[in-house]
Amino acid sequence: MDQISPELIAKLQGSLGSLVGQQSGYIKSLPEPVKRRIFALKQLQAEHSELEAQFHKDILELEKKYLGLYTPLYQKRNDIVVGKTEPSEEQVEAGKKIDEEFTEEIKESSDEAEIIDESQSTAGIPEFWLSAMKNHAQIADMITEQDEEALKSLTNIRLAYLEENPGFKLEFDFSENEFFTNTVLTKTYYYQQSATSGDLVFDHAEGTVIEWKEGKDLSVTIETKKQRHKSTNKTRVVKRTVPAETFFNFFTPIEVPDAEELDESEENDIGEQLEADYELGEEFKEKLIPHAIDWFTGKALEYEGFGLDDYDDEDDYYEENSDEQDDDDDDDDDDDEEEYSSAPANQQAPECKQQ
């Protein structure tokens, strides 16, 4: 894989190169004793940076330690979600006391609902992770109706820290489904240590290549149109494959071209995409996985700053109008290929580095 050139790294960060040297005139004019003190401050800053670097390494090790402590709880959670085990009476009663408001809501809905035969009840908690993801605004924006069908088979999301490199990976477990053959889809984020601050910052990401089943690739759509020949008046059907918006694009890392191939607008767009991708990984890592039950119930929306009841309906639902496209397009060229593709179904992106 290719790496980002140093020039693009600077541009994606919003290079401050134009300001370099503006203070040098003032510093040059200072007396020698003052300059000596400046060099002394630089030495002290270097010591500070060494401590900062160790601080961030220690934080990462602490996160790894506590993930080890959390993991048994996550496993017990997963066993209940997938129906492998049933909760004890002690767990149920303790859970009711923890969130009494939610308990009352559940009780009211149970009173209104018809009593269902216990023998016909569904194992585990259906669509647990899909429901949790749909309550997270940033993640929900990426999920299409077609994605929902595939995400119904999502059984768990796991976090693991990398052993040999600083970074983490997200593992999405799936039961057998009609869309792809993978049982686990992985997104891995790599860190690098900033030479200036000592912070661990995003370096690049890698993702699983999804093995789509025939005709089930959610990352593309097949566009079909009729073309009419001007001379013969005959029609033909032309198909083309175009990229589609889907949550599963999350597993295809963003491709970063060489700097000279991009204009300023494209550089800004890629920078925003890289930042958004990393932030999404952090949302899974820091919020969704640790607090999955709160996202499932919607409780997490309260400590995110807004609740489920913060929005009122204005008027009735309405249908948006869209311009209809003409099926019949004239075509002068009889030698055009009947089918052509503008994008591959699976495209592996190169590494990208951001200091």
Order of alpha helices (4+ residues) and beta strands (2+ residues): alpha-alpha-alpha-alpha-alpha-alpha-alpha-alpha-beta-beta-beta-beta-beta-beta-alpha-alpha-alpha-beta-beta
